[in-house]
Amino acid sequence: MQILICVGTRPEAIKIAPICYELKKRQIPFKLCLTGQHRALLDQVISFFELNVDYDLNLMEKNQSLNLLSAKILEKTDGILATNVFDMVMVHGDTTTSVMVALAAFNRNIKIIHIEAGLRTYNKLAPFPEEMNRQLTGRLADYHMAPTKKAEKNLLSEGRAKEDVLVTGNSVIDALQFTMNKLTNGYTTKSIDSLKKDLDFNKKIILVTGHRRENFGKGFDNICNALIELSQKKIQIVFPVHFNPNVRNVVYERLSGLSNIILIEPLDYPSFVWLMQKSSVIISDSGGVQEEAPTFNIPVIVTRDVTEREEGIHSGHSILVGTDKDKIVRNTLRVLQEDYNKSLLENPYGKGNSSMLIVDFIKEQTKTRNS
Protein backbone atom coordinates (compact mmCIF):
# COMPACT_ATOMS: atom_id res chain seq x y z
CA MET A 1 0.00 0.00 0.00
CA GLN A 2 1.43 3.35 -1.08
CA ILE A 3 -0.60 6.53 -0.48
CA LEU A 4 -0.25 9.96 -2.07
CA ILE A 5 -1.47 12.77 0.22
CA CYS A 6 -2.09 16.12 -1.45
CA VAL A 7 -2.67 19.47 0.27
CA GLY A 8 -2.72 23.03 -0.96
CA THR A 9 -3.79 25.29 1.89
CA ARG A 10 -3.02 25.89 5.55
CA PRO A 11 -6.24 24.29 6.90
CA GLU A 12 -5.62 21.14 4.84
CA ALA A 13 -2.07 20.83 6.14
CA ILE A 14 -3.17 21.32 9.77
CA LYS A 15 -5.81 18.62 9.48
CA ILE A 16 -3.65 16.19 7.50
CA ALA A 17 -0.59 16.47 9.81
CA PRO A 18 -1.87 14.14 12.57
CA ILE A 19 -2.91 11.59 9.93
CA CYS A 20 0.65 11.67 8.56
CA TYR A 21 1.94 11.03 12.09
CA GLU A 22 -0.39 8.06 12.51
CA LEU A 23 0.52 6.56 9.12
CA LYS A 24 4.20 6.86 9.97
CA LYS A 25 3.60 5.29 13.38
CA ARG A 26 1.88 2.31 11.73
CA GLN A 27 4.60 2.08 9.06
CA ILE A 28 2.20 2.66 6.16
CA PRO A 29 4.14 4.20 3.25
CA PHE A 30 2.96 7.56 1.95
CA LYS A 31 4.21 10.54 -0.02
CA LEU A 32 3.20 14.13 0.71
CA CYS A 33 2.52 16.54 -2.15
CA LEU A 34 2.03 20.31 -1.81
CA THR A 35 0.34 22.18 -4.62
CA GLY A 36 1.26 25.49 -2.98
CA GLN A 37 -2.25 26.93 -3.34
CA HIS A 38 -1.46 29.04 -0.22
CA ARG A 39 2.30 29.54 -0.10
CA ALA A 40 3.51 31.37 3.01
CA LEU A 41 0.73 30.18 5.31
CA LEU A 42 1.17 26.59 4.13
CA ASP A 43 4.93 26.67 4.68
CA GLN A 44 4.42 27.79 8.30
CA VAL A 45 2.32 24.71 9.06
CA ILE A 46 4.67 22.30 7.31
CA SER A 47 7.52 23.67 9.41
CA PHE A 48 5.61 23.62 12.71
CA PHE A 49 4.44 20.01 12.30
CA GLU A 50 7.84 18.98 10.87
CA LEU A 51 6.33 17.25 7.86
CA ASN A 52 8.55 15.88 5.10
CA VAL A 53 7.49 17.05 1.65
CA ASP A 54 8.09 14.73 -1.30
CA TYR A 55 6.59 16.84 -4.08
CA ASP A 56 6.24 20.63 -4.06
CA LEU A 57 4.40 21.86 -7.15
CA ASN A 58 4.57 25.53 -6.07
CA LEU A 59 1.73 26.52 -8.39
CA MET A 60 0.42 29.73 -6.84
CA GLU A 61 0.85 33.00 -8.72
CA LYS A 62 -0.42 36.46 -7.88
CA ASN A 63 -4.00 37.17 -9.06
CA GLN A 64 -4.29 33.67 -10.50
CA SER A 65 -7.82 32.66 -11.51
CA LEU A 66 -9.46 29.56 -10.08
CA ASN A 67 -9.70 28.05 -13.55
CA LEU A 68 -6.01 28.53 -14.29
CA LEU A 69 -5.04 27.15 -10.87
CA SER A 70 -7.37 24.18 -11.39
CA ALA A 71 -5.84 23.34 -14.77
CA LYS A 72 -2.29 23.51 -13.37
CA ILE A 73 -3.12 21.29 -10.37
CA LEU A 74 -4.74 18.70 -12.64
CA GLU A 75 -1.80 18.68 -15.06
CA LYS A 76 0.98 18.55 -12.47
CA THR A 77 -0.73 15.96 -10.27
CA ASP A 78 -1.29 13.75 -13.30
CA GLY A 79 2.44 13.90 -13.96
CA ILE A 80 3.13 12.49 -10.50
CA LEU A 81 0.50 9.76 -10.87
CA ALA A 82 1.82 8.82 -14.32
CA THR A 83 5.37 8.20 -13.13
CA ASN A 84 4.73 6.61 -9.70
CA VAL A 85 2.59 3.76 -8.41
CA PHE A 86 0.01 4.71 -5.78
CA ASP A 87 -2.78 2.52 -4.44
CA MET A 88 -4.70 5.41 -2.91
CA VAL A 89 -4.83 9.20 -3.06
CA MET A 90 -5.88 11.16 0.03
CA VAL A 91 -7.45 14.61 -0.24
CA HIS A 92 -9.01 16.84 2.36
CA GLY A 93 -12.07 19.03 2.53
CA ASP A 94 -13.22 21.57 0.01
CA THR A 95 -10.33 23.26 -1.78
CA THR A 96 -9.42 23.57 -5.45
CA THR A 97 -6.56 21.19 -4.66
CA SER A 98 -8.98 18.59 -3.25
CA VAL A 99 -11.28 18.42 -6.25
CA MET A 100 -8.58 18.62 -8.95
CA VAL A 101 -6.36 15.99 -7.32
CA ALA A 102 -9.41 13.74 -6.89
CA LEU A 103 -10.24 14.16 -10.57
CA ALA A 104 -6.66 13.33 -11.57
CA ALA A 105 -6.76 10.16 -9.43
CA PHE A 106 -10.18 9.16 -10.79
CA ASN A 107 -8.94 9.51 -14.36
CA ARG A 108 -6.06 7.17 -13.46
CA ASN A 109 -8.42 4.68 -11.76
CA ILE A 110 -6.77 5.16 -8.36
CA LYS A 111 -8.83 4.86 -5.17
CA ILE A 112 -9.62 8.16 -3.47
CA ILE A 113 -10.11 8.71 0.27
CA HIS A 114 -11.78 12.01 1.20
CA ILE A 115 -11.04 13.39 4.67
CA GLU A 116 -13.67 15.72 6.22
CA ALA A 117 -16.31 14.48 3.79
CA GLY A 118 -20.03 15.17 3.77
CA LEU A 119 -20.28 18.77 5.00
CA ARG A 120 -23.03 20.55 3.09
CA THR A 121 -25.01 23.78 2.84
CA TYR A 122 -26.61 22.71 -0.48
CA ASN A 123 -26.17 26.31 -1.63
CA LYS A 124 -23.58 26.18 -4.38
CA LEU A 125 -22.65 29.84 -3.89
CA ALA A 126 -22.13 29.71 -0.11
CA PRO A 127 -19.42 29.02 0.67
CA PHE A 128 -18.03 29.72 -2.81
CA PRO A 129 -16.30 27.80 -4.35
CA GLU A 130 -15.91 25.40 -1.42
CA GLU A 131 -19.42 23.95 -1.42
CA MET A 132 -19.16 22.63 -4.97
CA ASN A 133 -15.51 21.60 -4.49
CA ARG A 134 -16.63 19.40 -1.60
CA GLN A 135 -19.67 17.98 -3.38
CA LEU A 136 -17.67 17.16 -6.53
CA THR A 137 -14.87 15.57 -4.49
CA GLY A 138 -17.52 13.49 -2.74
CA ARG A 139 -18.80 12.21 -6.07
CA LEU A 140 -15.30 11.21 -7.15
CA ALA A 141 -14.15 9.64 -3.87
CA ASP A 142 -14.33 5.93 -3.01
CA TYR A 143 -14.04 6.31 0.77
CA HIS A 144 -15.54 9.09 2.88
CA MET A 145 -14.26 10.04 6.34
CA ALA A 146 -17.18 12.01 7.79
CA PRO A 147 -16.40 14.22 10.81
CA THR A 148 -19.94 14.02 12.26
CA LYS A 149 -23.13 11.97 12.11
CA LYS A 150 -24.77 14.83 10.20
CA ALA A 151 -22.06 14.62 7.53
CA GLU A 152 -22.57 10.85 7.34
CA LYS A 153 -26.31 11.36 6.91
CA ASN A 154 -25.66 13.75 4.02
CA LEU A 155 -23.42 11.24 2.29
CA LEU A 156 -25.83 8.33 2.71
CA SER A 157 -28.74 10.43 1.42
CA GLU A 158 -26.64 11.16 -1.69
CA GLY A 159 -26.20 7.45 -2.38
CA ARG A 160 -22.82 6.66 -0.88
CA ALA A 161 -22.55 3.06 0.34
CA LYS A 162 -22.64 2.75 4.14
CA GLU A 163 -19.54 0.53 4.20
CA ASP A 164 -17.58 3.30 2.43
CA VAL A 165 -18.47 5.97 5.01
CA LEU A 166 -16.93 6.24 8.48
CA VAL A 167 -17.67 8.81 11.19
CA THR A 168 -14.26 9.81 12.57
CA GLY A 169 -14.58 13.23 14.16
CA ASN A 170 -12.45 16.01 12.72
CA SER A 171 -8.68 15.61 12.67
CA VAL A 172 -8.31 19.33 13.46
CA ILE A 173 -8.98 18.38 17.10
CA ASP A 174 -6.03 15.97 16.94
CA ALA A 175 -3.88 18.80 15.58
CA LEU A 176 -5.20 21.19 18.21
CA GLN A 177 -4.28 18.82 21.05
CA PHE A 178 -0.79 18.36 19.60
CA THR A 179 -0.36 22.16 19.44
CA MET A 180 -1.72 22.74 22.95
CA ASN A 181 0.73 20.17 24.32
CA LYS A 182 3.65 21.98 22.70
CA LEU A 183 2.49 25.35 24.02
CA THR A 184 2.02 23.91 27.53
CA ASN A 185 5.56 22.57 27.40
CA GLY A 186 7.07 25.98 26.69
CA TYR A 187 6.90 26.32 22.91
CA THR A 188 6.63 29.96 21.88
CA THR A 189 6.88 32.21 18.83
CA LYS A 190 7.82 35.83 18.14
CA SER A 191 4.12 36.58 17.64
CA ILE A 192 3.17 35.12 21.03
CA ASP A 193 5.93 37.08 22.76
CA SER A 194 4.78 40.27 21.03
CA LEU A 195 1.11 39.69 21.91
CA LYS A 196 1.98 39.16 25.56
CA LYS A 197 3.44 42.68 25.57
CA ASP A 198 0.70 44.36 23.51
CA LEU A 199 -2.49 42.90 24.97
CA ASP A 200 -4.28 44.30 28.00
CA PHE A 201 -5.40 41.19 29.89
CA ASN A 202 -7.53 43.33 32.23
CA LYS A 203 -9.97 43.64 29.33
CA LYS A 204 -11.96 40.87 27.68
CA ILE A 205 -10.42 39.99 24.33
CA ILE A 206 -12.43 39.59 21.13
CA LEU A 207 -10.57 37.73 18.37
CA VAL A 208 -11.72 38.53 14.83
CA THR A 209 -10.96 36.76 11.55
CA GLY A 210 -12.47 37.12 8.10
CA HIS A 211 -11.69 35.95 4.59
CA ARG A 212 -14.85 34.62 2.88
CA ARG A 213 -15.45 35.76 -0.69
CA GLU A 214 -19.20 36.13 -0.13
CA ASN A 215 -18.46 38.83 2.47
CA PHE A 216 -16.32 41.00 0.16
CA GLY A 217 -17.65 44.52 -0.20
CA LYS A 218 -20.71 45.38 1.87
CA GLY A 219 -20.27 42.40 4.19
CA PHE A 220 -16.83 43.45 5.42
CA ASP A 221 -17.96 47.05 5.62
CA ASN A 222 -20.78 45.94 7.96
CA ILE A 223 -18.35 43.87 10.05
CA CYS A 224 -16.09 46.91 10.42
CA ASN A 225 -19.08 49.02 11.53
CA ALA A 226 -19.87 46.40 14.18
CA LEU A 227 -16.27 46.36 15.43
CA ILE A 228 -16.22 50.15 15.66
CA GLU A 229 -19.31 50.06 17.88
CA LEU A 230 -17.93 47.21 20.01
CA SER A 231 -14.61 49.02 20.45
CA GLN A 232 -16.38 51.70 22.48
CA LYS A 233 -16.88 49.16 25.30
CA LYS A 234 -14.20 48.14 27.80
CA ILE A 235 -12.90 45.33 25.62
CA GLN A 236 -9.96 44.71 23.31
CA ILE A 237 -10.39 43.58 19.71
CA VAL A 238 -7.52 41.72 18.02
CA PHE A 239 -7.84 41.27 14.26
CA PRO A 240 -5.18 39.28 12.32
CA VAL A 241 -5.94 40.73 8.88
CA HIS A 242 -6.01 38.37 5.90
CA PHE A 243 -3.64 39.10 3.00
CA ASN A 244 -6.47 39.28 0.44
CA PRO A 245 -6.76 42.96 -0.63
CA ASN A 246 -10.57 42.69 -0.62
CA VAL A 247 -10.28 42.23 3.14
CA ARG A 248 -7.09 44.08 3.92
CA ASN A 249 -7.86 47.37 2.16
CA VAL A 250 -11.27 47.76 3.80
CA VAL A 251 -10.12 46.76 7.29
CA TYR A 252 -7.08 49.03 7.40
CA GLU A 253 -9.00 51.97 5.91
CA ARG A 254 -11.85 51.64 8.42
CA LEU A 255 -10.16 50.43 11.60
CA SER A 256 -6.58 51.72 11.66
CA GLY A 257 -5.69 53.77 14.70
CA LEU A 258 -8.94 53.18 16.57
CA SER A 259 -8.85 52.74 20.34
CA ASN A 260 -9.26 49.14 21.57
CA ILE A 261 -8.67 47.67 18.09
CA ILE A 262 -5.33 45.99 17.33
CA LEU A 263 -4.71 45.08 13.69
CA ILE A 264 -1.92 42.54 13.20
CA GLU A 265 -0.49 40.37 10.45
CA PRO A 266 -1.92 36.84 9.95
CA LEU A 267 -0.64 34.54 12.67
CA ASP A 268 1.14 31.21 12.36
CA TYR A 269 -0.92 28.30 13.66
CA PRO A 270 0.52 27.90 17.19
CA SER A 271 0.27 31.66 17.77
CA PHE A 272 -3.35 31.64 16.64
CA VAL A 273 -4.15 28.73 18.97
CA TRP A 274 -2.50 30.62 21.85
CA LEU A 275 -4.59 33.72 21.08
CA MET A 276 -7.80 31.68 20.82
CA GLN A 277 -7.24 30.41 24.36
CA LYS A 278 -6.90 33.99 25.62
CA SER A 279 -10.11 35.20 23.96
CA SER A 280 -13.57 35.56 25.49
CA VAL A 281 -15.40 35.43 22.16
CA ILE A 282 -14.43 34.99 18.51
CA ILE A 283 -16.07 36.75 15.56
CA SER A 284 -15.24 34.77 12.43
CA ASP A 285 -16.38 33.38 9.09
CA SER A 286 -13.87 30.51 9.32
CA GLY A 287 -14.97 26.88 9.30
CA GLY A 288 -11.86 25.75 11.17
CA VAL A 289 -12.45 28.25 13.98
CA GLN A 290 -16.01 26.92 14.38
CA GLU A 291 -14.50 23.46 14.93
CA GLU A 292 -11.63 24.46 17.22
CA ALA A 293 -13.20 27.03 19.55
CA PRO A 294 -15.54 24.56 21.35
CA THR A 295 -12.46 22.79 22.73
CA PHE A 296 -11.73 25.99 24.69
CA ASN A 297 -15.41 26.66 25.52
CA ILE A 298 -15.22 29.91 23.55
CA PRO A 299 -18.34 31.04 21.64
CA VAL A 300 -18.08 31.92 17.96
CA ILE A 301 -20.16 34.66 16.34
CA VAL A 302 -20.30 33.28 12.79
CA THR A 303 -20.38 36.04 10.18
CA ARG A 304 -21.98 33.91 7.47
CA ASP A 305 -25.54 33.48 6.27
CA VAL A 306 -25.24 29.68 6.13
CA THR A 307 -22.75 27.20 7.54
CA GLU A 308 -21.91 23.61 6.70
CA ARG A 309 -20.93 23.18 10.35
CA GLU A 310 -24.41 23.13 11.88
CA GLU A 311 -23.43 20.96 14.84
CA GLY A 312 -21.85 23.93 16.62
CA ILE A 313 -25.00 26.00 16.09
CA HIS A 314 -27.21 23.25 17.52
CA SER A 315 -24.92 22.68 20.52
CA GLY A 316 -24.83 26.38 21.36
CA HIS A 317 -21.11 26.81 20.73
CA SER A 318 -21.70 29.02 17.67
CA ILE A 319 -24.22 31.73 16.75
CA LEU A 320 -24.99 32.37 13.07
CA VAL A 321 -25.48 36.11 12.46
CA GLY A 322 -24.43 36.85 8.88
CA THR A 323 -22.93 40.32 8.38
CA ASP A 324 -25.78 42.26 9.97
CA LYS A 325 -24.10 44.91 12.14
CA ASP A 326 -26.75 44.93 14.84
CA LYS A 327 -26.80 41.13 15.13
CA ILE A 328 -23.01 41.00 15.45
CA VAL A 329 -22.97 43.64 18.18
CA ARG A 330 -26.00 42.35 20.07
CA ASN A 331 -24.90 38.70 20.16
CA THR A 332 -21.27 39.52 20.98
CA LEU A 333 -22.29 41.66 23.94
CA ARG A 334 -24.79 39.05 25.08
CA VAL A 335 -22.28 36.20 25.30
CA LEU A 336 -19.78 38.50 27.03
CA GLN A 337 -22.35 39.56 29.62
CA GLU A 338 -23.70 36.04 30.20
CA ASP A 339 -20.28 34.79 31.34
CA TYR A 340 -20.52 32.07 28.71
CA ASN A 341 -19.65 28.58 29.97
CA LYS A 342 -20.06 25.39 27.97
CA SER A 343 -17.57 23.38 29.99
CA LEU A 344 -19.98 20.47 30.40
CA LEU A 345 -20.52 20.13 26.65
CA GLU A 346 -18.23 18.08 24.44
CA ASN A 347 -16.80 19.50 21.27
CA PRO A 348 -19.25 18.19 18.61
CA TYR A 349 -16.42 17.92 16.08
CA GLY A 350 -14.33 15.26 17.75
CA LYS A 351 -12.35 13.88 20.67
CA GLY A 352 -8.84 13.88 19.22
CA ASN A 353 -8.79 10.27 17.96
CA SER A 354 -9.79 10.92 14.34
CA SER A 355 -6.39 10.08 12.87
CA MET A 356 -6.35 6.70 14.57
CA LEU A 357 -9.82 5.85 13.23
CA ILE A 358 -8.91 6.95 9.70
CA VAL A 359 -5.73 4.88 9.64
CA ASP A 360 -7.61 1.89 11.11
CA PHE A 361 -9.97 2.18 8.12
CA ILE A 362 -7.05 2.38 5.67
CA LYS A 363 -5.44 -0.72 7.19
CA GLU A 364 -8.73 -2.57 6.85
CA GLN A 365 -8.86 -1.67 3.15
CA THR A 366 -5.33 -3.01 2.78
CA LYS A 367 -6.33 -6.35 4.35
CA THR A 368 -9.38 -6.60 2.10
CA ARG A 369 -7.32 -5.96 -1.05
CA ASN A 370 -4.64 -8.47 -0.06
CA SER A 371 -7.06 -11.25 0.91
Secondary structure, DSSP 8 states (H G I E B T S, - for coil): --EEEEE-SHHHHHHHHHHHHHHHHTT--EEEEE--SS-HHHHHHHHHTT---SEE-----TT--HHHHHHHHHHHHHHHHHHS--SEEEEETTSHHHHHHHHHHHHTT-EEEEES-----S-TTTTTTHHHHHHHHHHH-SEEEESSHHHHHHHHHTT--GGGEEE---HHHHHHHHHHHHHHTT---HHHHHHHHH--TTSEEEEE----GGGTTHHHHHHHHHHHHHTTSSEEEEEE--S-HHHHHHHHHHHTT-TTEEEE----HHHHHHHHHH-SEEEE--HHHHHHGGGGT--EEE-SS--S-HHHHHHTSEEE-TT-HHHHHHHHHHHHHTT---TTS--TT--S-HHHHHHHHHHHHHHHHH-
